[in-house]
């Protein structure tokens, strides 16, 4: 039992899925009940006779008598748990539509069947009125009995026959969305759509619905703790790894829904959410390393990660070696066999968008490899597909995508993720269900947002590259990017980030002051186009030499394209560049 009921934000709720009690096994019934039973069994026979032609190849799944029902016909995948007629048994896992006439149930005759069931319902009520306590439920499957007893249109029921080979969640087998794209349904019926996996944009929209309980929108489980039925139940649940519905620092259904969605999108066995992107990085480093460990990291990274590696790790006895990630073989040269525990990379790197060859990284023998792919998002890059051990994201950015959630997430092999969960629960970097819900909402629109942002960023990068007062324009989609060929091979989407140099700090200040549409804020991936100055924000804790190693100058500006019209963003940015150039020229004269 839950201490707090979920908040249902959806106006659309799928048909209720309930579990009915098993029918009575008693065969001794009064005469009135036997008469009613015979009538109901006649209805059953009527529905069964004409359904013979649509029976599933190889027989029905265990617990399912035959394919029955009207609304189940023409569907694929796990049983939709619909029953239009309240007939015996499962309404059908996969039943091909025999006619092109919409709504025609040529082999079931629903009108006749519905009439017979209503008559049986009246007979059942009369029998109960004559002899209270009469057990006549055995004549119908529980679902059919419920319909007959209430005299209402059937809604839904829990099918007693689970679809073969299907388990919930990304780690237990293919999800419903993935399975419906298979070459055959769960019972072997051919699927005209062919064997294919959904596109990533589709997976972002459909993932993480295991805990929805019929709601189209994921409910918000706004509770910190869950009530238990008994001490023994609480003891067993508390002993499990990542126990659900126990204590929200361990797991929360809304947070788990977000984790499931990210795991499916990443193609991972499991995912673990954190209260921030830095929480995910911290747990990865200190959950896998201890005093005496050796870490290899690139020198072009997010400033917060660099501060963790340069400042905190040495105090904890962890040695860190930094390499130039753009130089082939740099990681392999720095790895010390038998000592290096972790190799940490970031691609595209913040803020100068340097890339790491993930195939080369995954080929390292010995250490665990982890990649921060925040800028690319899972729609642009799946590090796990290249053989990397762990994929890290600051979901605060493009994943959540509306500047209203602070989240981080790590995806990868289940053993590694479960190990990190044990560390994270002690660390206490657990996300709130509110942020997880906003993260899920952001995932649903990630595809369309990323498409618009990439289009704007590419147009802006090309325009800035042609401007005489702008230097070092960096975007992986530009042919002038030093790693453009790697970007074409590795990135599915080049993303909405652009960085460029304006000569000096004064020019950067003048540029920012001249902007009218773009906002000055240290983030990215949201609906607004954002400008930031890395040397003053994300990398402010680094010295001049460290800034130079990361490719950052005091005139470097990073832009995150938003959802405004591309023409408006271009006009604002190019106008501000011209205005800043005019001010600089006036000051020199």
Secondary structure, 3 states (H helix, E strand, C coil): CCCCCCECCCCCECCCCCCCCCCCCCCCCCHHHHHHHHHHHHHHHHHHHHHHHHCCCCCCCCCCCCCCCCCCECCCCCCCCECCCCCCCCCCCCECCCCCCCCCCCCCCHHHHHHHHHHHHHHHHHHHHHCCCCCCHHHCCHHHHHHHHHCCCCCECCCCCCCCCCCCCCCCCCCHHHHCCCCECCCCCECCCCCCCCCHHHHHHHCCCCCCCCECCCCECCCCECCCCCHHHHHHHHCCCCCCCCECCCCCHHHHHHHHHHHHHHCCCEEEEECCHHHHHHHHHHHHCCCCCEEEEECCCCHHHHHHHHHHHHHCCCEEEEECCCCCCHHHHHCCCCCEEEEEEECCCCCCCCCCCHHHHHCCCCCEEEEECCCCHHHHCCHHHHCCCEEEECCCCCCCCCCCCCCEEEEECHHHHHHHHHHHHHHCCCCCHHHHHHHHHHHHCHHHHHHHHHHHHHHHHHHHHCCCCCEEEECCCCCCCCCHHHHHHHCCCCCCEEEEECCCHHHHHHHHHHCCCCEECCCCCCCCCEEECHHHCCCCCCCHHHHHHCCCCCCEEEEECCCCCHHHHHHHHHHHHHHHHHHHHHHHC
